[in-house]
Amino acid sequence: MRYDRSPPQDDTHLDGVWEVKQRIRREEGYLCQTWEFFSSSYERNTGHVVLKGGDVAGNGEEGGEEVVGFAVVRGDGYILFLGVEPDRRGEGIGTSLVELAAEDHDKLTCHTRDSNEGAVEFYRNLGFEVERYVESYYQDGEAARYMVRDDRGSLKSRITDAIIGED
Ligand SMILES: CC(C)(COP(=O)(O)OP(=O)(O)OC[C@H]1O[C@@H](n2cnc3c(N)ncnc32)[C@H](O)[C@@H]1OP(=O)(O)O)[C@@H](O)C(=O)NCCC(=O)NCCS
């Protein structure tokens, strides 16, 4: 597997990301955004993309690469979209995508559908907490949980501060 970071304006992986997103929508009913909304959000923000395949023939020629997971993250650390190919769940791909986003941001935030218990559990495992409940957040009227992970006061940054402060 390979990781690629798509800065704003880079739509190299947009079609592959859209395919995974649409499969999740069809099979699970999450990530229901339209192409217009999704593609313009993707193009204006940073994409983190996990790919499999490529150079399958071993002859140095790229080809046959497929997207297996993606995160699209706004400049303020808000996770707009996160999805992993259903056949590739439980391998740590979702975790890697969130941790890659965390390299750019001390504070990460997101909304999850009220019914999406799996996503809430997933984010909780990664240190997110539900900060508030938002009634009728989604177009279909479903509520959302606004979740936050703020690493600024974490043990890691306190240790880093202490070490830096020793000089
Ligand atoms: C949420 C999602 C991105 C997780 O991806 P993933 O690659 O399977 O996640 P990981 O393999 O990194 O799992 C990390 C941990 O979260 C837990 N977890 C993941 N999905 C879970 C679920 N549905 N229910 C309970 N726990 C879950 C895993 O058990 C794992 O815990 P462990 O380390 O103790 O085993 C994926 O399920 C998905 O694409 N869901 C549909 C879209 C969605 O809900 N997106 C997020 C909201 S927009």
PDBQT file of the ligand as one rigid body, heavy atoms in Angstrom, charges set to zero:
ROOT
HETATM    1  C1  LIG A 201     -14.877   4.567  10.305  1.00  0.00    +0.000 C 
HETATM    2  C2  LIG A 201     -13.897   3.940   9.300  1.00  0.00    +0.000 C 
HETATM    3  C3  LIG A 201     -13.179   5.035   8.510  1.00  0.00    +0.000 C 
HETATM    4  C4  LIG A 201     -12.853   3.100  10.081  1.00  0.00    +0.000 C 
HETATM    5  O1  LIG A 201     -11.869   2.612   9.160  1.00  0.00    +0.000 OA
HETATM    6  P1  LIG A 201     -10.935   1.326   9.490  1.00  0.00    +0.000 P 
HETATM    7  O2  LIG A 201      -9.802   1.350   8.515  1.00  0.00    +0.000 OA
HETATM    8  O3  LIG A 201     -11.762   0.102   9.536  1.00  0.00    +0.000 OA
HETATM    9  O4  LIG A 201     -10.432   1.676  10.959  1.00  0.00    +0.000 OA
HETATM   10  P2  LIG A 201      -9.205   0.995  11.753  1.00  0.00    +0.000 P 
HETATM   11  O5  LIG A 201      -8.901  -0.332  11.159  1.00  0.00    +0.000 OA
HETATM   12  O6  LIG A 201      -8.098   1.975  11.803  1.00  0.00    +0.000 OA
HETATM   13  O7  LIG A 201      -9.859   0.817  13.215  1.00  0.00    +0.000 OA
HETATM   14  C5  LIG A 201      -9.363   1.462  14.349  1.00  0.00    +0.000 C 
HETATM   15  C6  LIG A 201     -10.134   1.063  15.564  1.00  0.00    +0.000 C 
HETATM   16  O8  LIG A 201     -11.484   1.529  15.506  1.00  0.00    +0.000 OA
HETATM   17  C7  LIG A 201     -12.368   0.431  15.672  1.00  0.00    +0.000 C 
HETATM   18  N1  LIG A 201     -13.493   0.504  14.757  1.00  0.00    +0.000 N 
HETATM   19  C8  LIG A 201     -13.428   0.770  13.438  1.00  0.00    +0.000 A 
HETATM   20  N2  LIG A 201     -14.643   0.696  12.891  1.00  0.00    +0.000 NA
HETATM   21  C9  LIG A 201     -15.488   0.350  13.907  1.00  0.00    +0.000 A 
HETATM   22  C10 LIG A 201     -16.868   0.057  13.973  1.00  0.00    +0.000 A 
HETATM   23  N3  LIG A 201     -17.649   0.119  12.869  1.00  0.00    +0.000 N 
HETATM   24  N4  LIG A 201     -17.400  -0.261  15.177  1.00  0.00    +0.000 NA
HETATM   25  C11 LIG A 201     -16.619  -0.343  16.283  1.00  0.00    +0.000 A 
HETATM   26  N5  LIG A 201     -15.296  -0.111  16.268  1.00  0.00    +0.000 NA
HETATM   27  C12 LIG A 201     -14.747   0.242  15.097  1.00  0.00    +0.000 A 
HETATM   28  C13 LIG A 201     -11.556  -0.813  15.286  1.00  0.00    +0.000 C 
HETATM   29  O9  LIG A 201     -12.055  -1.931  15.964  1.00  0.00    +0.000 OA
HETATM   30  C14 LIG A 201     -10.171  -0.453  15.723  1.00  0.00    +0.000 C 
HETATM   31  O10 LIG A 201      -9.985  -0.746  17.092  1.00  0.00    +0.000 OA
HETATM   32  P3  LIG A 201      -8.773  -1.714  17.553  1.00  0.00    +0.000 P 
HETATM   33  O11 LIG A 201      -7.517  -0.976  17.161  1.00  0.00    +0.000 OA
HETATM   34  O12 LIG A 201      -8.988  -1.809  19.026  1.00  0.00    +0.000 OA
HETATM   35  O13 LIG A 201      -8.971  -2.981  16.802  1.00  0.00    +0.000 OA
HETATM   36  C15 LIG A 201     -14.630   2.976   8.323  1.00  0.00    +0.000 C 
HETATM   37  O14 LIG A 201     -15.386   2.062   9.086  1.00  0.00    +0.000 OA
HETATM   38  C16 LIG A 201     -15.562   3.659   7.315  1.00  0.00    +0.000 C 
HETATM   39  O15 LIG A 201     -15.131   4.031   6.218  1.00  0.00    +0.000 OA
HETATM   40  N6  LIG A 201     -16.852   3.772   7.666  1.00  0.00    +0.000 N 
HETATM   41  C17 LIG A 201     -17.865   4.349   6.751  1.00  0.00    +0.000 C 
HETATM   42  C18 LIG A 201     -17.712   5.837   6.556  1.00  0.00    +0.000 C 
HETATM   43  C19 LIG A 201     -17.703   6.585   7.884  1.00  0.00    +0.000 C 
HETATM   44  O16 LIG A 201     -18.411   6.225   8.806  1.00  0.00    +0.000 OA
HETATM   45  N7  LIG A 201     -16.850   7.627   7.956  1.00  0.00    +0.000 N 
HETATM   46  C20 LIG A 201     -16.664   8.391   9.188  1.00  0.00    +0.000 C 
HETATM   47  C21 LIG A 201     -17.694   9.399   9.432  1.00  0.00    +0.000 C 
HETATM   48  S1  LIG A 201     -17.811  10.556   8.114  1.00  0.00    +0.000 SA
ENDROOT
TORSDOF 0
